[in-house]
Amino acid sequence: MNISRKLGILVFCGVPAIIGGGIIYGIAGSYTPVAVYEILLYFAAGAIIGK
């Protein structure tokens, strides 16, 4: 996988991290669920890039 595709995947995962993190914070009202959500996205992006 070339570098431009890897960067595109990171950008594609960055948008849900920002918007989804705000939505989860709005629903839950604390940063703990947001941190869990961000870690799950980090692992998913790492799994995609690691292929």
GUVO-174379 format. One record per atom (N, C-alpha, C): chain; residue in three letters; atom name; x, y, z. Coordinates in nm, 3 decimals. Atoms other than C-alpha are relative to their C-alpha. Layout:
! GUVO-174379
{'A' 'Ala' 'CA' {X Y Z}}
...
! end
This chain:
! GUVO-174379
{'A' 'Met' 'N' {0.085 -0.116 0.000}}
{'A' 'Met' 'CA' {0.000 0.000 0.000}}
{'A' 'Met' 'C' {0.091 0.124 0.000}}
{'A' 'Asn' 'N' {-0.087 -0.117 0.010}}
{'A' 'Asn' 'CA' {0.150 0.335 -0.098}}
{'A' 'Asn' 'C' {-0.036 0.104 0.107}}
{'A' 'Ile' 'N' {0.013 -0.098 -0.108}}
{'A' 'Ile' 'CA' {0.188 0.635 0.133}}
{'A' 'Ile' 'C' {-0.124 0.087 -0.016}}
{'A' 'Ser' 'N' {0.119 -0.085 0.018}}
{'A' 'Ser' 'CA' {-0.093 0.840 -0.023}}
{'A' 'Ser' 'C' {-0.127 -0.073 0.042}}
{'A' 'Arg' 'N' {0.116 0.077 -0.043}}
{'A' 'Arg' 'CA' {-0.341 0.561 0.037}}
{'A' 'Arg' 'C' {-0.006 -0.010 0.153}}
{'A' 'Lys' 'N' {-0.005 0.005 -0.146}}
{'A' 'Lys' 'CA' {-0.227 0.527 0.400}}
{'A' 'Lys' 'C' {-0.044 0.133 0.061}}
{'A' 'Leu' 'N' {0.041 -0.131 -0.050}}
{'A' 'Leu' 'CA' {-0.266 0.901 0.456}}
{'A' 'Leu' 'C' {-0.149 0.023 -0.022}}
{'A' 'Gly' 'N' {0.144 -0.012 0.025}}
{'A' 'Gly' 'CA' {-0.612 0.889 0.297}}
{'A' 'Gly' 'C' {-0.081 -0.078 0.102}}
{'A' 'Ile' 'N' {0.069 0.080 -0.101}}
{'A' 'Ile' 'CA' {-0.716 0.615 0.538}}
{'A' 'Ile' 'C' {0.003 0.071 0.134}}
{'A' 'Leu' 'N' {-0.009 -0.074 -0.126}}
{'A' 'Leu' 'CA' {-0.591 0.821 0.832}}
{'A' 'Leu' 'C' {-0.095 0.120 0.002}}
{'A' 'Val' 'N' {0.094 -0.112 0.009}}
{'A' 'Val' 'CA' {-0.791 1.123 0.713}}
{'A' 'Val' 'C' {-0.143 -0.052 0.010}}
{'A' 'Phe' 'N' {0.133 0.060 -0.004}}
{'A' 'Phe' 'CA' {-1.094 0.900 0.659}}
{'A' 'Phe' 'C' {-0.039 -0.041 0.142}}
{'A' 'Cys' 'N' {0.027 0.037 -0.140}}
{'A' 'Cys' 'CA' {-1.064 0.779 1.022}}
{'A' 'Cys' 'C' {0.004 0.123 0.090}}
{'A' 'Gly' 'N' {-0.009 -0.120 -0.082}}
{'A' 'Gly' 'CA' {-0.988 1.130 1.151}}
{'A' 'Gly' 'C' {-0.131 0.075 0.010}}
{'A' 'Val' 'N' {0.128 -0.069 -0.001}}
{'A' 'Val' 'CA' {-1.324 1.274 1.055}}
{'A' 'Val' 'C' {-0.097 -0.065 0.099}}
{'A' 'Pro' 'N' {0.087 0.059 -0.101}}
{'A' 'Pro' 'CA' {-1.526 1.016 1.254}}
{'A' 'Pro' 'C' {0.054 0.018 0.143}}
{'A' 'Ala' 'N' {-0.057 -0.021 -0.133}}
{'A' 'Ala' 'CA' {-1.284 1.065 1.543}}
{'A' 'Ala' 'C' {-0.043 0.135 0.056}}
{'A' 'Ile' 'N' {0.035 -0.135 -0.046}}
{'A' 'Ile' 'CA' {-1.361 1.437 1.564}}
{'A' 'Ile' 'C' {-0.151 0.012 0.020}}
{'A' 'Ile' 'N' {0.145 -0.016 -0.008}}
{'A' 'Ile' 'CA' {-1.733 1.429 1.489}}
{'A' 'Ile' 'C' {-0.062 -0.102 0.094}}
{'A' 'Gly' 'N' {0.053 0.104 -0.087}}
{'A' 'Gly' 'CA' {-1.806 1.097 1.659}}
{'A' 'Gly' 'C' {0.035 0.023 0.145}}
{'A' 'Gly' 'N' {-0.038 -0.031 -0.138}}
{'A' 'Gly' 'CA' {-1.613 1.201 1.967}}
{'A' 'Gly' 'C' {-0.090 0.106 0.061}}
{'A' 'Gly' 'N' {0.091 -0.104 -0.049}}
{'A' 'Gly' 'CA' {-1.829 1.510 1.999}}
{'A' 'Gly' 'C' {-0.140 -0.055 0.026}}
{'A' 'Ile' 'N' {0.133 0.059 -0.018}}
{'A' 'Ile' 'CA' {-2.148 1.309 1.955}}
{'A' 'Ile' 'C' {-0.001 -0.088 0.125}}
{'A' 'Ile' 'N' {-0.006 0.088 -0.117}}
{'A' 'Ile' 'CA' {-2.040 1.052 2.214}}
{'A' 'Ile' 'C' {0.010 0.082 0.128}}
{'A' 'Tyr' 'N' {-0.008 -0.085 -0.119}}
{'A' 'Tyr' 'CA' {-1.945 1.327 2.458}}
{'A' 'Tyr' 'C' {-0.136 0.064 0.030}}
{'A' 'Gly' 'N' {0.132 -0.059 -0.020}}
{'A' 'Gly' 'CA' {-2.283 1.491 2.404}}
{'A' 'Gly' 'C' {-0.099 -0.098 0.059}}
{'A' 'Ile' 'N' {0.091 0.102 -0.052}}
{'A' 'Ile' 'CA' {-2.465 1.165 2.476}}
{'A' 'Ile' 'C' {0.041 -0.043 0.141}}
{'A' 'Ala' 'N' {-0.046 0.057 -0.127}}
{'A' 'Ala' 'CA' {-2.250 1.034 2.762}}
{'A' 'Ala' 'C' {0.031 0.107 0.104}}
{'A' 'Gly' 'N' {-0.031 -0.107 -0.095}}
{'A' 'Gly' 'CA' {-2.138 1.362 2.918}}
{'A' 'Gly' 'C' {0.132 -0.015 0.073}}
{'A' 'Ser' 'N' {-0.133 0.011 -0.061}}
{'A' 'Ser' 'CA' {-1.788 1.244 3.009}}
{'A' 'Ser' 'C' {0.100 -0.043 -0.107}}
{'A' 'Tyr' 'N' {-0.104 0.029 0.098}}
{'A' 'Tyr' 'CA' {-1.457 1.184 2.839}}
{'A' 'Tyr' 'C' {0.043 -0.147 -0.003}}
{'A' 'Thr' 'N' {-0.040 0.141 -0.001}}
{'A' 'Thr' 'CA' {-1.416 0.817 2.932}}
{'A' 'Thr' 'C' {-0.054 -0.076 -0.121}}
{'A' 'Pro' 'N' {0.047 0.069 0.122}}
{'A' 'Pro' 'CA' {-1.646 0.683 2.655}}
{'A' 'Pro' 'C' {0.064 0.055 -0.127}}
{'A' 'Val' 'N' {-0.067 -0.059 0.117}}
{'A' 'Val' 'CA' {-1.483 0.925 2.412}}
{'A' 'Val' 'C' {0.139 -0.061 -0.016}}
{'A' 'Ala' 'N' {-0.133 0.061 0.006}}
{'A' 'Ala' 'CA' {-1.139 0.785 2.499}}
{'A' 'Ala' 'C' {-0.008 -0.143 -0.052}}
{'A' 'Val' 'N' {0.018 0.139 0.048}}
{'A' 'Val' 'CA' {-1.264 0.429 2.445}}
{'A' 'Val' 'C' {-0.029 0.000 -0.150}}
{'A' 'Tyr' 'N' {0.034 -0.011 0.142}}
{'A' 'Tyr' 'CA' {-1.414 0.530 2.109}}
{'A' 'Tyr' 'C' {0.124 0.035 -0.083}}
{'A' 'Glu' 'N' {-0.121 -0.041 0.072}}
{'A' 'Glu' 'CA' {-1.090 0.700 2.002}}
{'A' 'Glu' 'C' {0.101 -0.114 -0.008}}
{'A' 'Ile' 'N' {-0.093 0.113 0.000}}
{'A' 'Ile' 'CA' {-0.881 0.397 2.100}}
{'A' 'Ile' 'C' {-0.046 -0.107 -0.099}}
{'A' 'Leu' 'N' {0.052 0.097 0.097}}
{'A' 'Leu' 'CA' {-1.109 0.166 1.900}}
{'A' 'Leu' 'C' {0.024 0.045 -0.143}}
{'A' 'Leu' 'N' {-0.029 -0.052 0.134}}
{'A' 'Leu' 'CA' {-1.076 0.392 1.596}}
{'A' 'Leu' 'C' {0.149 -0.009 -0.032}}
{'A' 'Tyr' 'N' {-0.144 0.009 0.019}}
{'A' 'Tyr' 'CA' {-0.698 0.398 1.643}}
{'A' 'Tyr' 'C' {0.040 -0.143 -0.039}}
{'A' 'Phe' 'N' {-0.031 0.139 0.032}}
{'A' 'Phe' 'CA' {-0.683 0.018 1.642}}
{'A' 'Phe' 'C' {-0.055 -0.040 -0.137}}
{'A' 'Ala' 'N' {0.058 0.032 0.131}}
{'A' 'Ala' 'CA' {-0.913 -0.005 1.339}}
{'A' 'Ala' 'C' {0.086 0.059 -0.112}}
{'A' 'Ala' 'N' {-0.086 -0.062 0.100}}
{'A' 'Ala' 'CA' {-0.699 0.241 1.144}}
{'A' 'Ala' 'C' {0.134 -0.072 -0.008}}
{'A' 'Gly' 'N' {-0.126 0.073 0.000}}
{'A' 'Gly' 'CA' {-0.384 0.058 1.249}}
{'A' 'Gly' 'C' {-0.012 -0.136 -0.068}}
{'A' 'Ala' 'N' {0.021 0.129 0.066}}
{'A' 'Ala' 'CA' {-0.531 -0.273 1.133}}
{'A' 'Ala' 'C' {-0.011 0.016 -0.151}}
{'A' 'Ile' 'N' {0.013 -0.023 0.144}}
{'A' 'Ile' 'CA' {-0.621 -0.128 0.795}}
{'A' 'Ile' 'C' {0.135 0.035 -0.062}}
{'A' 'Ile' 'N' {-0.129 -0.043 0.054}}
{'A' 'Ile' 'CA' {-0.283 0.038 0.747}}
{'A' 'Ile' 'C' {0.102 -0.114 0.007}}
{'A' 'Gly' 'N' {-0.095 0.108 -0.017}}
{'A' 'Gly' 'CA' {-0.096 -0.268 0.872}}
{'A' 'Gly' 'C' {-0.009 -0.111 -0.103}}
{'A' 'Lys' 'N' {0.015 0.106 0.102}}
{'A' 'Lys' 'CA' {-0.226 -0.486 0.590}}
{'A' 'Lys' 'C' {0.103 0.010 -0.108}}
! end
